[in-house]
Amino acid sequence: MWDNIIGLEKEVGATVFQKEYQRIGLNILYRRRELKMSQETLANLSGVSRSRISDIERGCETFKLSSLMLIAKALEIDYRELLK
């Protein structure tokens, strides 16, 4: 049963939750710009590659909670704020 659910999530997850990923990406972008921080600086502080940050900010890429938490820490904000 769980294998089917996990498989379905991988198959349609990006499309089902696309708006949420875009919203979170925009929240990351807004916070980064508020801090006058480049993607390169955010990448260096978070350990997440610059190209990945770009994809996340544009809502083009799914990501793990651990990546979100690393980015949030680098942005000096609680990760839950990025989910709003």
C-alpha positions, -999 to 999 in steps of 0.1 A, spaced: 0 0 0 27 25 10 47 17 -20 18 27 -42 13 59 -24 50 68 -25 51 59 -62 21 81 -69 36 110 -50 68 108 -70 48 106 -102 24 134 -96 38 152 -66 54 180 -86 21 188 -104 -2 183 -75 18 206 -52 32 229 -79 15 260 -65 28 253 -30 63 248 -43 60 281 -62 47 300 -31 76 287 -9 101 295 -37 88 331 -38 90 334 0 126 323 -3 132 348 -30 116 377 -11 135 370 21 168 367 2 162 400 -15 151 416 18 185 406 31 201 419 -1 217 385 -5 227 369 -38 219 333 -48 256 326 -46 258 339 -10 228 319 0 243 288 -16 275 293 3 257 298 36 232 270 32 252 243 14 225 241 -13 239 247 -48 231 280 -65 214 263 -95 192 244 -71 183 276 -52 174 292 -85 151 262 -94 135 263 -60 129 300 -62 112 296 -96 91 268 -83 106 244 -109 120 219 -84 108 198 -56 129 197 -25 133 180 8 125 194 42 162 193 51 171 216 21 143 240 32 157 241 68 192 247 55 180 276 34 159 290 62 188 290 86 210 308 61 182 333 56 180 338 94 143 328 95 123 299 109 116 275 81 78 276 90 78 312 79 87 301 44 57 278 43 31 306 48 
